[in-house]
Amino acid sequence: MAQTAAPATAVPAITPISLKAIAPWAVFFGILMLVLLYFVGAEQGATAVISGEGVHEWVHDGRHLLGFPCH
């Protein structure tokens, strides 16, 4: 029984990503994380951007999970 060897395939070279390409995405995700942190941690009471209890109810369990007091 003849065995055939699979042809060796070349591994494609990994090209480094420049800082200029990553910087806009890093800024975008950093701002997004700060906005999410605000809504989870501080969106209630006197500093509320959105009035009512809607945001509070949506992120209530997340606040307790992250250790934010909300009562």
Predicted model as a PDB file, atoms N, CA, C, CB and O in Angstrom, pLDDT in the B-factor column:
MODEL        1                                                                  
ATOM      1  N   MET A   1       0.846  -1.158   0.000  1.00 57.00           N  
ATOM      2  CA  MET A   1       0.000   0.000   0.000  1.00 57.00           C  
ATOM      3  C   MET A   1       0.898   1.229   0.000  1.00 57.00           C  
ATOM      4  CB  MET A   1      -0.966  -0.007   1.211  1.00 57.00           C  
ATOM      5  O   MET A   1       1.804   1.349   0.824  1.00 57.00           O  
ATOM      6  N   ALA A   2       0.645   2.111  -0.903  1.00 63.00           N  
ATOM      7  CA  ALA A   2       1.483   3.305  -1.033  1.00 63.00           C  
ATOM      8  C   ALA A   2       0.935   4.421  -0.166  1.00 63.00           C  
ATOM      9  CB  ALA A   2       1.567   3.762  -2.501  1.00 63.00           C  
ATOM     10  O   ALA A   2      -0.272   4.647  -0.078  1.00 63.00           O  
ATOM     11  N   GLN A   3       1.861   5.103   0.464  1.00 70.00           N  
ATOM     12  CA  GLN A   3       1.464   6.244   1.289  1.00 70.00           C  
ATOM     13  C   GLN A   3       1.914   7.519   0.597  1.00 70.00           C  
ATOM     14  CB  GLN A   3       2.069   6.146   2.725  1.00 70.00           C  
ATOM     15  O   GLN A   3       3.038   7.602   0.101  1.00 70.00           O  
ATOM     16  N   THR A   4       1.049   8.494   0.565  1.00 67.00           N  
ATOM     17  CA  THR A   4       1.423   9.762  -0.041  1.00 67.00           C  
ATOM     18  C   THR A   4       1.541  10.800   1.059  1.00 67.00           C  
ATOM     19  CB  THR A   4       0.393  10.201  -1.119  1.00 67.00           C  
ATOM     20  O   THR A   4       0.712  10.868   1.966  1.00 67.00           O  
ATOM     21  N   ALA A   5       2.545  11.573   0.964  1.00 67.00           N  
ATOM     22  CA  ALA A   5       2.758  12.629   1.951  1.00 67.00           C  
ATOM     23  C   ALA A   5       2.049  13.889   1.476  1.00 67.00           C  
ATOM     24  CB  ALA A   5       4.279  12.897   2.175  1.00 67.00           C  
ATOM     25  O   ALA A   5       2.088  14.237   0.296  1.00 67.00           O  
ATOM     26  N   ALA A   6       1.415  14.549   2.398  1.00 66.00           N  
ATOM     27  CA  ALA A   6       0.756  15.809   2.053  1.00 66.00           C  
ATOM     28  C   ALA A   6       1.832  16.853   1.788  1.00 66.00           C  
ATOM     29  CB  ALA A   6      -0.215  16.278   3.191  1.00 66.00           C  
ATOM     30  O   ALA A   6       2.846  16.899   2.484  1.00 66.00           O  
ATOM     31  N   PRO A   7       1.609  17.687   0.786  1.00 69.00           N  
ATOM     32  CA  PRO A   7       2.619  18.721   0.515  1.00 69.00           C  
ATOM     33  C   PRO A   7       2.713  19.698   1.678  1.00 69.00           C  
ATOM     34  CB  PRO A   7       2.286  19.479  -0.786  1.00 69.00           C  
ATOM     35  O   PRO A   7       1.707  20.064   2.286  1.00 69.00           O  
ATOM     36  N   ALA A   8       3.912  20.101   1.970  1.00 67.00           N  
ATOM     37  CA  ALA A   8       4.127  21.048   3.068  1.00 67.00           C  
ATOM     38  C   ALA A   8       3.562  22.404   2.675  1.00 67.00           C  
ATOM     39  CB  ALA A   8       5.639  21.165   3.422  1.00 67.00           C  
ATOM     40  O   ALA A   8       3.846  22.926   1.596  1.00 67.00           O  
ATOM     41  N   THR A   9       2.771  22.954   3.556  1.00 76.00           N  
ATOM     42  CA  THR A   9       2.214  24.273   3.272  1.00 76.00           C  
ATOM     43  C   THR A   9       2.939  25.305   4.105  1.00 76.00           C  
ATOM     44  CB  THR A   9       0.695  24.315   3.552  1.00 76.00           C  
ATOM     45  O   THR A   9       3.282  25.068   5.263  1.00 76.00           O  
ATOM     46  N   ALA A  10       3.160  26.420   3.510  1.00 76.00           N  
ATOM     47  CA  ALA A  10       3.871  27.488   4.206  1.00 76.00           C  
ATOM     48  C   ALA A  10       2.904  28.215   5.139  1.00 76.00           C  
ATOM     49  CB  ALA A  10       4.511  28.481   3.195  1.00 76.00           C  
ATOM     50  O   ALA A  10       1.764  28.500   4.772  1.00 76.00           O  
ATOM     51  N   VAL A  11       3.364  28.501   6.318  1.00 77.00           N  
ATOM     52  CA  VAL A  11       2.570  29.255   7.279  1.00 77.00           C  
ATOM     53  C   VAL A  11       2.646  30.729   6.884  1.00 77.00           C  
ATOM     54  CB  VAL A  11       3.076  29.027   8.754  1.00 77.00           C  
ATOM     55  O   VAL A  11       3.741  31.269   6.723  1.00 77.00           O  
ATOM     56  N   PRO A  12       1.496  31.382   6.725  1.00 79.00           N  
ATOM     57  CA  PRO A  12       1.560  32.794   6.333  1.00 79.00           C  
ATOM     58  C   PRO A  12       2.223  33.635   7.417  1.00 79.00           C  
ATOM     59  CB  PRO A  12       0.153  33.333   6.037  1.00 79.00           C  
ATOM     60  O   PRO A  12       2.053  33.389   8.612  1.00 79.00           O  
ATOM     61  N   ALA A  13       2.962  34.606   6.982  1.00 83.00           N  
ATOM     62  CA  ALA A  13       3.669  35.472   7.925  1.00 83.00           C  
ATOM     63  C   ALA A  13       2.661  36.366   8.653  1.00 83.00           C  
ATOM     64  CB  ALA A  13       4.740  36.334   7.190  1.00 83.00           C  
ATOM     65  O   ALA A  13       1.697  36.845   8.055  1.00 83.00           O  
ATOM     66  N   ILE A  14       2.888  36.576   9.905  1.00 86.00           N  
ATOM     67  CA  ILE A  14       2.030  37.453  10.705  1.00 86.00           C  
ATOM     68  C   ILE A  14       2.590  38.856  10.605  1.00 86.00           C  
ATOM     69  CB  ILE A  14       1.947  36.982  12.201  1.00 86.00           C  
ATOM     70  O   ILE A  14       3.742  39.116  10.952  1.00 86.00           O  
ATOM     71  N   THR A  15       1.754  39.748  10.124  1.00 86.00           N  
ATOM     72  CA  THR A  15       2.215  41.128   9.991  1.00 86.00           C  
ATOM     73  C   THR A  15       1.804  41.917  11.224  1.00 86.00           C  
ATOM     74  CB  THR A  15       1.646  41.785   8.708  1.00 86.00           C  
ATOM     75  O   THR A  15       0.664  41.813  11.675  1.00 86.00           O  
ATOM     76  N   PRO A  16       2.706  42.689  11.761  1.00 87.00           N  
ATOM     77  CA  PRO A  16       2.357  43.477  12.948  1.00 87.00           C  
ATOM     78  C   PRO A  16       1.367  44.583  12.598  1.00 87.00           C  
ATOM     79  CB  PRO A  16       3.620  44.083  13.582  1.00 87.00           C  
ATOM     80  O   PRO A  16       1.384  45.122  11.491  1.00 87.00           O  
ATOM     81  N   ILE A  17       0.519  44.907  13.545  1.00 87.00           N  
ATOM     82  CA  ILE A  17      -0.457  45.978  13.361  1.00 87.00           C  
ATOM     83  C   ILE A  17       0.133  47.246  13.958  1.00 87.00           C  
ATOM     84  CB  ILE A  17      -1.840  45.625  14.022  1.00 87.00           C  
ATOM     85  O   ILE A  17       0.615  47.249  15.091  1.00 87.00           O  
ATOM     86  N   SER A  18       0.088  48.303  13.193  1.00 91.00           N  
ATOM     87  CA  SER A  18       0.694  49.548  13.665  1.00 91.00           C  
ATOM     88  C   SER A  18      -0.168  50.210  14.741  1.00 91.00           C  
ATOM     89  CB  SER A  18       0.905  50.515  12.493  1.00 91.00           C  
ATOM     90  O   SER A  18      -1.372  49.967  14.832  1.00 91.00           O  
ATOM     91  N   LEU A  19       0.464  51.035  15.538  1.00 91.00           N  
ATOM     92  CA  LEU A  19      -0.242  51.750  16.593  1.00 91.00           C  
ATOM     93  C   LEU A  19      -1.265  52.717  16.003  1.00 91.00           C  
ATOM     94  CB  LEU A  19       0.750  52.504  17.482  1.00 91.00           C  
ATOM     95  O   LEU A  19      -2.313  52.956  16.603  1.00 91.00           O  
ATOM     96  N   LYS A  20      -0.964  53.273  14.830  1.00 93.00           N  
ATOM     97  CA  LYS A  20      -1.907  54.182  14.178  1.00 93.00           C  
ATOM     98  C   LYS A  20      -3.200  53.468  13.792  1.00 93.00           C  
ATOM     99  CB  LYS A  20      -1.267  54.805  12.940  1.00 93.00           C  
ATOM    100  O   LYS A  20      -4.265  54.086  13.765  1.00 93.00           O  
ATOM    101  N   ALA A  21      -3.116  52.197  13.499  1.00 92.00           N  
ATOM    102  CA  ALA A  21      -4.308  51.435  13.136  1.00 92.00           C  
ATOM    103  C   ALA A  21      -5.122  51.041  14.361  1.00 92.00           C  
ATOM    104  CB  ALA A  21      -3.917  50.193  12.355  1.00 92.00           C  
ATOM    105  O   ALA A  21      -6.346  50.926  14.288  1.00 92.00           O  
ATOM    106  N   ILE A  22      -4.454  50.836  15.473  1.00 95.00           N  
ATOM    107  CA  ILE A  22      -5.145  50.395  16.685  1.00 95.00           C  
ATOM    108  C   ILE A  22      -5.698  51.565  17.492  1.00 95.00           C  
ATOM    109  CB  ILE A  22      -4.205  49.576  17.552  1.00 95.00           C  
ATOM    110  O   ILE A  22      -6.727  51.419  18.152  1.00 95.00           O  
ATOM    111  N   ALA A  23      -5.043  52.715  17.456  1.00 96.00           N  
ATOM    112  CA  ALA A  23      -5.404  53.845  18.321  1.00 96.00           C  
ATOM    113  C   ALA A  23      -6.872  54.277  18.214  1.00 96.00           C  
ATOM    114  CB  ALA A  23      -4.527  55.016  17.994  1.00 96.00           C  
ATOM    115  O   ALA A  23      -7.504  54.461  19.254  1.00 96.00           O  
ATOM    116  N   PRO A  24      -7.450  54.450  17.021  1.00 96.00           N  
ATOM    117  CA  PRO A  24      -8.856  54.864  16.974  1.00 96.00           C  
ATOM    118  C   PRO A  24      -9.802  53.842  17.607  1.00 96.00           C  
ATOM    119  CB  PRO A  24      -9.268  55.107  15.540  1.00 96.00           C  
ATOM    120  O   PRO A  24     -10.771  54.212  18.269  1.00 96.00           O  
ATOM    121  N   TRP A  25      -9.515  52.563  17.402  1.00 95.00           N  
ATOM    122  CA  TRP A  25     -10.356  51.528  18.006  1.00 95.00           C  
ATOM    123  C   TRP A  25     -10.188  51.495  19.522  1.00 95.00           C  
ATOM    124  CB  TRP A  25     -10.023  50.157  17.412  1.00 95.00           C  
ATOM    125  O   TRP A  25     -11.160  51.288  20.249  1.00 95.00           O  
ATOM    126  N   ALA A  26      -8.975  51.696  19.998  1.00 96.00           N  
ATOM    127  CA  ALA A  26      -8.735  51.722  21.440  1.00 96.00           C  
ATOM    128  C   ALA A  26      -9.466  52.893  22.094  1.00 96.00           C  
ATOM    129  CB  ALA A  26      -7.230  51.810  21.732  1.00 96.00           C  
ATOM    130  O   ALA A  26     -10.047  52.742  23.168  1.00 96.00           O  
ATOM    131  N   VAL A  27      -9.437  54.057  21.448  1.00 97.00           N  
ATOM    132  CA  VAL A  27     -10.153  55.228  21.979  1.00 97.00           C  
ATOM    133  C   VAL A  27     -11.654  54.965  21.968  1.00 97.00           C  
ATOM    134  CB  VAL A  27      -9.822  56.504  21.152  1.00 97.00           C  
ATOM    135  O   VAL A  27     -12.340  55.260  22.946  1.00 97.00           O  
ATOM    136  N   PHE A  28     -12.170  54.414  20.875  1.00 98.00           N  
ATOM    137  CA  PHE A  28     -13.599  54.123  20.765  1.00 98.00           C  
ATOM    138  C   PHE A  28     -14.057  53.170  21.866  1.00 98.00           C  
ATOM    139  CB  PHE A  28     -13.915  53.526  19.391  1.00 98.00           C  
ATOM    140  O   PHE A  28     -15.044  53.440  22.551  1.00 98.00           O  
ATOM    141  N   PHE A  29     -13.343  52.059  22.037  1.00 97.00           N  
ATOM    142  CA  PHE A  29     -13.739  51.092  23.050  1.00 97.00           C  
ATOM    143  C   PHE A  29     -13.510  51.624  24.462  1.00 97.00           C  
ATOM    144  CB  PHE A  29     -12.979  49.794  22.856  1.00 97.00           C  
ATOM    145  O   PHE A  29     -14.249  51.266  25.379  1.00 97.00           O  
ATOM    146  N   GLY A  30     -12.510  52.465  24.652  1.00 97.00           N  
ATOM    147  CA  GLY A  30     -12.306  53.087  25.960  1.00 97.00           C  
ATOM    148  C   GLY A  30     -13.461  53.997  26.333  1.00 97.00           C  
ATOM    149  O   GLY A  30     -13.944  53.956  27.465  1.00 97.00           O  
ATOM    150  N   ILE A  31     -13.912  54.824  25.386  1.00 97.00           N  
ATOM    151  CA  ILE A  31     -15.063  55.693  25.645  1.00 97.00           C  
ATOM    152  C   ILE A  31     -16.325  54.863  25.866  1.00 97.00           C  
ATOM    153  CB  ILE A  31     -15.272  56.677  24.478  1.00 97.00           C  
ATOM    154  O   ILE A  31     -17.122  55.172  26.752  1.00 97.00           O  
ATOM    155  N   LEU A  32     -16.508  53.823  25.077  1.00 96.00           N  
ATOM    156  CA  LEU A  32     -17.661  52.947  25.242  1.00 96.00           C  
ATOM    157  C   LEU A  32     -17.671  52.309  26.630  1.00 96.00           C  
ATOM    158  CB  LEU A  32     -17.665  51.863  24.160  1.00 96.00           C  
ATOM    159  O   LEU A  32     -18.721  52.222  27.266  1.00 96.00           O  
ATOM    160  N   MET A  33     -16.517  51.866  27.097  1.00 93.00           N  
ATOM    161  CA  MET A  33     -16.437  51.260  28.428  1.00 93.00           C  
ATOM    162  C   MET A  33     -16.736  52.286  29.522  1.00 93.00           C  
ATOM    163  CB  MET A  33     -15.048  50.644  28.650  1.00 93.00           C  
ATOM    164  O   MET A  33     -17.389  51.958  30.513  1.00 93.00           O  
ATOM    165  N   LEU A  34     -16.265  53.520  29.352  1.00 92.00           N  
ATOM    166  CA  LEU A  34     -16.566  54.560  30.341  1.00 92.00           C  
ATOM    167  C   LEU A  34     -18.053  54.888  30.381  1.00 92.00           C  
ATOM    168  CB  LEU A  34     -15.768  55.824  30.036  1.00 92.00           C  
ATOM    169  O   LEU A  34     -18.614  55.103  31.456  1.00 92.00           O  
ATOM    170  N   VAL A  35     -18.695  54.929  29.214  1.00 88.00           N  
ATOM    171  CA  VAL A  35     -20.137  55.173  29.182  1.00 88.00           C  
ATOM    172  C   VAL A  35     -20.893  54.033  29.853  1.00 88.00           C  
ATOM    173  CB  VAL A  35     -20.622  55.351  27.735  1.00 88.00           C  
ATOM    174  O   VAL A  35     -21.823  54.272  30.622  1.00 88.00           O  
ATOM    175  N   LEU A  36     -20.498  52.796  29.564  1.00 85.00           N  
ATOM    176  CA  LEU A  36     -21.150  51.656  30.205  1.00 85.00           C  
ATOM    177  C   LEU A  36     -20.915  51.661  31.711  1.00 85.00           C  
ATOM    178  CB  LEU A  36     -20.645  50.348  29.601  1.00 85.00           C  
ATOM    179  O   LEU A  36     -21.825  51.358  32.483  1.00 85.00           O  
ATOM    180  N   LEU A  37     -19.704  52.001  32.130  1.00 82.00           N  
ATOM    181  CA  LEU A  37     -19.417  52.077  33.551  1.00 82.00           C  
ATOM    182  C   LEU A  37     -20.261  53.151  34.224  1.00 82.00           C  
ATOM    183  CB  LEU A  37     -17.938  52.349  33.777  1.00 82.00           C  
ATOM    184  O   LEU A  37     -20.719  52.965  35.351  1.00 82.00           O  
ATOM    185  N   TYR A  38     -20.469  54.281  33.538  1.00 80.00           N  
ATOM    186  CA  TYR A  38     -21.326  55.335  34.080  1.00 80.00           C  
ATOM    187  C   TYR A  38     -22.753  54.821  34.263  1.00 80.00           C  
ATOM    188  CB  TYR A  38     -21.315  56.571  33.158  1.00 80.00           C  
ATOM    189  O   TYR A  38     -23.351  54.997  35.325  1.00 80.00           O  
ATOM    190  N   PHE A  39     -23.294  54.188  33.223  1.00 76.00           N  
ATOM    191  CA  PHE A  39     -24.679  53.727  33.324  1.00 76.00           C  
ATOM    192  C   PHE A  39     -24.856  52.654  34.375  1.00 76.00           C  
ATOM    193  CB  PHE A  39     -25.151  53.207  31.994  1.00 76.00           C  
ATOM    194  O   PHE A  39     -25.887  52.617  35.047  1.00 76.00           O  
ATOM    195  N   VAL A  40     -23.880  51.784  34.533  1.00 76.00           N  
ATOM    196  CA  VAL A  40     -23.991  50.747  35.553  1.00 76.00           C  
ATOM    197  C   VAL A  40     -23.740  51.319  36.940  1.00 76.00           C  
ATOM    198  CB  VAL A  40     -23.013  49.610  35.269  1.00 76.00           C  
ATOM    199  O   VAL A  40     -24.404  50.924  37.898  1.00 76.00           O  
ATOM    200  N   GLY A  41     -22.795  52.241  37.061  1.00 75.00           N  
ATOM    201  CA  GLY A  41     -22.390  52.681  38.387  1.00 75.00           C  
ATOM    202  C   GLY A  41     -23.001  53.950  38.905  1.00 75.00           C  
ATOM    203  O   GLY A  41     -23.109  54.110  40.120  1.00 75.00           O  
ATOM    204  N   ALA A  42     -23.410  54.873  38.041  1.00 74.00           N  
ATOM    205  CA  ALA A  42     -23.804  56.183  38.560  1.00 74.00           C  
ATOM    206  C   ALA A  42     -25.108  56.718  37.993  1.00 74.00           C  
ATOM    207  CB  ALA A  42     -22.728  57.161  38.289  1.00 74.00           C  
ATOM    208  O   ALA A  42     -25.520  57.808  38.390  1.00 74.00           O  
ATOM    209  N   GLU A  43     -25.764  56.036  37.112  1.00 68.00           N  
ATOM    210  CA  GLU A  43     -26.965  56.555  36.475  1.00 68.00           C  
ATOM    211  C   GLU A  43     -28.166  56.397  37.405  1.00 68.00           C  
ATOM    212  CB  GLU A  43     -27.221  55.839  35.137  1.00 68.00           C  
ATOM    213  O   GLU A  43     -28.978  55.485  37.248  1.00 68.00           O  
ATOM    214  N   GLN A  44     -28.256  57.277  38.345  1.00 69.00           N  
ATOM    215  CA  GLN A  44     -29.426  57.364  39.218  1.00 69.00           C  
ATOM    216  C   GLN A  44     -29.292  58.619  40.061  1.00 69.00           C  
ATOM    217  CB  GLN A  44     -29.567  56.092  40.121  1.00 69.00           C  
ATOM    218  O   GLN A  44     -28.194  59.140  40.252  1.00 69.00           O  
ATOM    219  N   GLY A  45     -30.383  59.080  40.545  1.00 65.00           N  
ATOM    220  CA  GLY A  45     -30.358  60.221  41.452  1.00 65.00           C  
ATOM    221  C   GLY A  45     -30.041  61.538  40.769  1.00 65.00           C  
ATOM    222  O   GLY A  45     -30.512  61.807  39.664  1.00 65.00           O  
ATOM    223  N   ALA A  46     -29.232  62.362  41.441  1.00 66.00           N  
ATOM    224  CA  ALA A  46     -28.964  63.727  40.980  1.00 66.00           C  
ATOM    225  C   ALA A  46     -28.135  63.771  39.706  1.00 66.00           C  
ATOM    226  CB  ALA A  46     -28.258  64.502  42.059  1.00 66.00           C  
ATOM    227  O   ALA A  46     -28.228  64.742  38.956  1.00 66.00           O  
ATOM    228  N   THR A  47     -27.339  62.765  39.441  1.00 68.00           N  
ATOM    229  CA  THR A  47     -26.481  62.787  38.253  1.00 68.00           C  
ATOM    230  C   THR A  47     -27.107  62.078  37.066  1.00 68.00           C  
ATOM    231  CB  THR A  47     -25.148  62.156  38.567  1.00 68.00           C  
ATOM    232  O   THR A  47     -26.417  61.835  36.077  1.00 68.00           O  
ATOM    233  N   ALA A  48     -28.376  61.739  37.124  1.00 71.00           N  
ATOM    234  CA  ALA A  48     -29.020  60.963  36.071  1.00 71.00           C  
ATOM    235  C   ALA A  48     -29.126  61.751  34.777  1.00 71.00           C  
ATOM    236  CB  ALA A  48     -30.397  60.516  36.516  1.00 71.00           C  
ATOM    237  O   ALA A  48     -29.575  62.898  34.776  1.00 71.00           O  
ATOM    238  N   VAL A  49     -28.718  61.145  33.693  1.00 73.00           N  
ATOM    239  CA  VAL A  49     -28.861  61.731  32.368  1.00 73.00           C  
ATOM    240  C   VAL A  49     -30.268  61.433  31.845  1.00 73.00           C  
ATOM    241  CB  VAL A  49     -27.772  61.182  31.393  1.00 73.00           C  
ATOM    242  O   VAL A  49     -30.884  62.273  31.187  1.00 73.00           O  
ATOM    243  N   ILE A  50     -30.765  60.247  32.138  1.00 73.00           N  
ATOM    244  CA  ILE A  50     -32.100  59.824  31.723  1.00 73.00           C  
ATOM    245  C   ILE A  50     -32.965  59.753  32.972  1.00 73.00           C  
ATOM    246  CB  ILE A  50     -32.066  58.441  30.968  1.00 73.00           C  
ATOM    247  O   ILE A  50     -32.637  59.035  33.917  1.00 73.00           O  
ATOM    248  N   SER A  51     -34.061  60.489  32.982  1.00 74.00           N  
ATOM    249  CA  SER A  51     -34.918  60.509  34.167  1.00 74.00           C  
ATOM    250  C   SER A  51     -35.716  59.207  34.272  1.00 74.00           C  
ATOM    251  CB  SER A  51     -35.874  61.722  34.125  1.00 74.00           C  
ATOM    252  O   SER A  51     -35.930  58.505  33.284  1.00 74.00           O  
ATOM    253  N   GLY A  52     -36.135  58.919  35.465  1.00 72.00           N  
ATOM    254  CA  GLY A  52     -36.917  57.710  35.703  1.00 72.00           C  
ATOM    255  C   GLY A  52     -36.054  56.587  36.239  1.00 72.00           C  
ATOM    256  O   GLY A  52     -34.862  56.756  36.496  1.00 72.00           O  
ATOM    257  N   GLU A  53     -36.680  55.449  36.399  1.00 73.00           N  
ATOM    258  CA  GLU A  53     -36.001  54.280  36.964  1.00 73.00           C  
ATOM    259  C   GLU A  53     -35.684  53.211  35.924  1.00 73.00           C  
ATOM    260  CB  GLU A  53     -36.847  53.679  38.055  1.00 73.00           C  
ATOM    261  O   GLU A  53     -35.250  52.115  36.278  1.00 73.00           O  
ATOM    262  N   GLY A  54     -35.894  53.514  34.655  1.00 74.00           N  
ATOM    263  CA  GLY A  54     -35.693  52.505  33.609  1.00 74.00           C  
ATOM    264  C   GLY A  54     -34.280  51.978  33.543  1.00 74.00           C  
ATOM    265  O   GLY A  54     -34.064  50.766  33.538  1.00 74.00           O  
ATOM    266  N   VAL A  55     -33.309  52.883  33.490  1.00 72.00           N  
ATOM    267  CA  VAL A  55     -31.906  52.458  33.407  1.00 72.00           C  
ATOM    268  C   VAL A  55     -31.512  51.730  34.684  1.00 72.00           C  
ATOM    269  CB  VAL A  55     -30.970  53.674  33.167  1.00 72.00           C  
ATOM    270  O   VAL A  55     -30.802  50.725  34.634  1.00 72.00           O  
ATOM    271  N   HIS A  56     -31.965  52.226  35.816  1.00 72.00           N  
ATOM    272  CA  HIS A  56     -31.642  51.584  37.095  1.00 72.00           C  
ATOM    273  C   HIS A  56     -32.127  50.133  37.107  1.00 72.00           C  
ATOM    274  CB  HIS A  56     -32.275  52.368  38.269  1.00 72.00           C  
ATOM    275  O   HIS A  56     -31.401  49.238  37.540  1.00 72.00           O  
ATOM    276  N   GLU A  57     -33.333  49.906  36.639  1.00 76.00           N  
ATOM    277  CA  GLU A  57     -33.874  48.547  36.650  1.00 76.00           C  
ATOM    278  C   GLU A  57     -33.129  47.633  35.669  1.00 76.00           C  
ATOM    279  CB  GLU A  57     -35.366  48.575  36.308  1.00 76.00           C  
ATOM    280  O   GLU A  57     -32.948  46.449  35.952  1.00 76.00           O  
ATOM    281  N   TRP A  58     -32.702  48.161  34.537  1.00 77.00           N  
ATOM    282  CA  TRP A  58     -31.997  47.343  33.555  1.00 77.00           C  
ATOM    283  C   TRP A  58     -30.612  46.930  34.048  1.00 77.00           C  
ATOM    284  CB  TRP A  58     -31.873  48.097  32.238  1.00 77.00           C  
ATOM    285  O   TRP A  58     -30.150  45.837  33.720  1.00 77.00           O  
ATOM    286  N   VAL A  59     -29.943  47.769  34.823  1.00 77.00           N  
ATOM    287  CA  VAL A  59     -28.571  47.460  35.244  1.00 77.00           C  
ATOM    288  C   VAL A  59     -28.482  47.124  36.731  1.00 77.00           C  
ATOM    289  CB  VAL A  59     -27.654  48.633  34.931  1.00 77.00           C  
ATOM    290  O   VAL A  59     -27.386  47.063  37.289  1.00 77.00           O  
ATOM    291  N   HIS A  60     -29.611  46.909  37.366  1.00 78.00           N  
ATOM    292  CA  HIS A  60     -29.642  46.678  38.807  1.00 78.00           C  
ATOM    293  C   HIS A  60     -28.799  45.481  39.237  1.00 78.00           C  
ATOM    294  CB  HIS A  60     -31.063  46.478  39.257  1.00 78.00           C  
ATOM    295  O   HIS A  60     -27.986  45.598  40.154  1.00 78.00           O  
ATOM    296  N   ASP A  61     -28.979  44.346  38.593  1.00 79.00           N  
ATOM    297  CA  ASP A  61     -28.214  43.152  38.970  1.00 79.00           C  
ATOM    298  C   ASP A  61     -26.729  43.318  38.669  1.00 79.00           C  
ATOM    299  CB  ASP A  61     -28.754  41.924  38.240  1.00 79.00           C  
ATOM    300  O   ASP A  61     -25.882  42.826  39.414  1.00 79.00           O  
ATOM    301  N   GLY A  62     -26.419  44.005  37.585  1.00 78.00           N  
ATOM    302  CA  GLY A  62     -25.021  44.261  37.255  1.00 78.00           C  
ATOM    303  C   GLY A  62     -24.344  45.125  38.313  1.00 78.00           C  
ATOM    304  O   GLY A  62     -23.166  44.940  38.618  1.00 78.00           O  
ATOM    305  N   ARG A  63     -25.098  46.066  38.867  1.00 79.00           N  
ATOM    306  CA  ARG A  63     -24.530  46.900  39.946  1.00 79.00           C  
ATOM    307  C   ARG A  63     -24.142  46.065  41.135  1.00 79.00           C  
ATOM    308  CB  ARG A  63     -25.520  47.976  40.381  1.00 79.00           C  
ATOM    309  O   ARG A  63     -23.052  46.225  41.685  1.00 79.00           O  
ATOM    310  N   HIS A  64     -25.023  45.173  41.538  1.00 81.00           N  
ATOM    311  CA  HIS A  64     -24.697  44.315  42.686  1.00 81.00           C  
ATOM    312  C   HIS A  64     -23.537  43.384  42.355  1.00 81.00           C  
ATOM    313  CB  HIS A  64     -25.926  43.492  43.113  1.00 81.00           C  
ATOM    314  O   HIS A  64     -22.673  43.139  43.197  1.00 81.00           O  
ATOM    315  N   LEU A  65     -23.520  42.871  41.140  1.00 81.00           N  
ATOM    316  CA  LEU A  65     -22.453  41.960  40.736  1.00 81.00           C  
ATOM    317  C   LEU A  65     -21.095  42.655  40.768  1.00 81.00           C  
ATOM    318  CB  LEU A  65     -22.728  41.408  39.337  1.00 81.00           C  
ATOM    319  O   LEU A  65     -20.100  42.044  41.157  1.00 81.00           O  
ATOM    320  N   LEU A  66     -21.041  43.938  40.360  1.00 79.00           N  
ATOM    321  CA  LEU A  66     -19.798  44.689  40.333  1.00 79.00           C  
ATOM    322  C   LEU A  66     -19.475  45.371  41.661  1.00 79.00           C  
ATOM    323  CB  LEU A  66     -19.858  45.714  39.246  1.00 79.00           C  
ATOM    324  O   LEU A  66     -18.415  45.979  41.806  1.00 79.00           O  
ATOM    325  N   GLY A  67     -20.377  45.273  42.618  1.00 82.00           N  
ATOM    326  CA  GLY A  67     -20.109  45.843  43.943  1.00 82.00           C  
ATOM    327  C   GLY A  67     -20.524  47.285  44.114  1.00 82.00           C  
ATOM    328  O   GLY A  67     -20.117  47.925  45.084  1.00 82.00           O  
ATOM    329  N   PHE A  68     -21.334  47.828  43.190  1.00 77.00           N  
ATOM    330  CA  PHE A  68     -21.829  49.190  43.342  1.00 77.00           C  
ATOM    331  C   PHE A  68     -23.039  49.197  44.276  1.00 77.00           C  
ATOM    332  CB  PHE A  68     -22.198  49.798  41.965  1.00 77.00           C  
ATOM    333  O   PHE A  68     -23.944  48.380  44.108  1.00 77.00           O  
ATOM    334  N   PRO A  69     -23.071  50.090  45.242  1.00 75.00           N  
ATOM    335  CA  PRO A  69     -24.275  50.200  46.065  1.00 75.00           C  
ATOM    336  C   PRO A  69     -25.371  50.932  45.294  1.00 75.00           C  
ATOM    337  CB  PRO A  69     -23.966  50.932  47.392  1.00 75.00           C  
ATOM    338  O   PRO A  69     -25.081  51.873  44.555  1.00 75.00           O  
ATOM    339  N   CYS A  70     -26.594  50.524  45.452  1.00 68.00           N  
ATOM    340  CA  CYS A  70     -27.667  51.211  44.737  1.00 68.00           C  
ATOM    341  C   CYS A  70     -28.918  51.366  45.586  1.00 68.00           C  
ATOM    342  CB  CYS A  70     -28.005  50.466  43.469  1.00 68.00           C  
ATOM    343  O   CYS A  70     -29.951  51.793  45.070  1.00 68.00           O  
ATOM    344  N   HIS A  71     -28.861  51.040  46.848  1.00 67.00           N  
ATOM    345  CA  HIS A  71     -30.042  51.217  47.710  1.00 67.00           C  
ATOM    346  C   HIS A  71     -29.665  52.111  48.858  1.00 67.00           C  
ATOM    347  CB  HIS A  71     -30.586  49.854  48.232  1.00 67.00           C  
ATOM    348  O   HIS A  71     -30.501  52.401  49.715  1.00 67.00           O  
TER     349      HIS A  71                                                      
ENDMDL                                                                          
END                                                                             
